[in-house]
């Protein structure tokens, strides 16, 4: 930040409003304890994977975690060879196991987990949001990656903003994050925090650099001043290694928390709708001029 801008920002941060307060944040802002836990689901082993997920839920509750995010397709594994193979391990969103997990949760806890969903006759790559009262929301992945298109049916509805005891969670899955319109759109629709179950295949990158998907998540968090929790998976499946890029990113765009030996990243994350106000005259959402973004919004500019 250049000197005059830094000085202006500092004056704004220490200035008082008519009530005498120097707090420019949302009066309803609060912090929550978040955990993103990598798992290594066994391809096609539904019962074993469900036991692994339940153990992660129990550990999180015991540790006082309020938001637990688990990987994409944690119930089934990723490299499912066909729709038939996926159907054999698919679960409906009202499966009894989800009710059983909900009973483990205190009132202020939420779990987000990726699962292979049986949606009527269709198989979907989905994410479930679970609270103590049961299923709070289901999202069916819209942007299918590569061979997923041979196994799953893409979702038909935009990524949801789910009301939870912790705040409004915007839900997306893996490849969705690579479309900047998706996290921005969720922020504009009132999400307080984004959750991203992922399976990121390992790709080459320069020495010392973060995984490209993490860079994209950092940029999305900073661009909309919204926390993002990405939970990757671990290990190798069908000979394919994973990035193991699990990351918790506050609204300033800088990752926090370190991964422990169990693949868990824990952090305290602040939910603050006032975070979009980044200076005395600027707000990263209110300053948008969508009438000039025709290629993205589909609107035509009325300006010369």
Buried (B, 14 or more C-beta within 10 A) or exposed (E): EEEEEEEBBEEBEEEEEEEEEEEBEBEEBEEBBBBBBBBBBBBBBBEEBBEBBBEBBEBBBEEEBBBBBBBBBBBBBBBBEEBEBBBEBBBEBEBEBBEEBBEBBEEBBBBBBBBBBBBEEBBBBBBBBBBBEEBBBBBBBBBBBEEBEEBBBBBEEBBBBBBBBBBBBBBBBBBBBBBBEBBBBBBBEEBBBBBBBBBBBEEEEEEEEBBBBBEBBBBBBBBBBBBBBBBBBBBEBEEEEBBBBBBBBBBBBEBBBEBEEEBBBBBEBBBBBBBBBBBEEBBBBEEEEEEEEEEEEEEEEEEE
